[in-house]
Amino acid sequence: MIRFFSYLMLLTVVSFSTTASITPPLIHDYSSGLFRFQQTLAKKGNSDAQYKLARMYQMGLGIAKNEKEALIWLNKAAAQGHNKAKHKLLFIEIKEQGLNEARIKQLDSLQQQAKGKNPDAQYCLGRMYAEGVGVTKDLDKAIIWFNKAAFNGDNEAEDDAIAIEEELNRLEFKKIKSRKVVLDKRKKEKKREKAQKKKQRQQALNKKRAKVKALEKQQRQDALNLAKLEEQNLAEREAEVRRLLNVALAEEEAKKIAEEEYKRELQQINLANENQKKKTRLSTFQSAPCKGKSAKFLSICR
């Protein structure tokens, strides 16, 4: 319920802020008038007005920011027993000077008051958790104490609870955005790795294909070279066979010629011998016609 009320207040503030952005001079006049009004009451000793005036100095509402003046009016309000002013001064002291024994006791007292449903103490404890002053910073606990303070009637706590909610939303959005950035980065890395692996596989495949293609080309070239070599060897063998055949034919022709020459010479020798025999017989006959076998047929030899 408190959370819903806080969101409702946020819508009111946003609506008011939107209107303010349209008419800034009016808001400035309103803040200045409110400041003068609170200042008048504060100077008359109104502790609540003194606290509110200190807040206006801190936030720069209706007047320029002035921490020194804010501290002066806080002390005046605290001196009159204003609980919020006391708690605010404790908050400032712990924030600026840290914890000591006295402040630890004051902080314990503040926590006990907060547990006792004191809205001023609850609001201050919420601020401490919101900024990590005197305690470990914890925005979730800050919202819890702000909501408790708002439930118990503290108007400031409502705005601070909304502001912390917005801060948590921003942090959550930032966390989600950061996680999304990381996831997107991982996704891109995986995509890049996948693309790289795909590229490597494709390169390996292309390399393998190129190797196979080169091997096939080499095999075709080797087959072509072998065919050419076989063709050359066949041509050389055919040429050698033709040469040998020609040699054989030439030898055969030479042999025939030699045989014919031999026959002619033999015929000539035989013819010469025959002629010589005829000449010898004729010469013998002429010199001694009655000798020999033919003499008996000659009448002169009877």
Secondary structure as UniProt FT lines:
FT   HELIX           2..22
FT   HELIX           24..43
FT   TURN            44..45
FT   HELIX           47..59
FT   HELIX           67..79
FT   TURN            80..81
FT   HELIX           83..97
FT   HELIX           101..115
FT   TURN            116..117
FT   HELIX           119..131
FT   HELIX           139..151
FT   TURN            152..153
FT   HELIX           155..287
FT   TURN            289..290
FT   HELIX           293..297
FT   HELIX           299..301
//
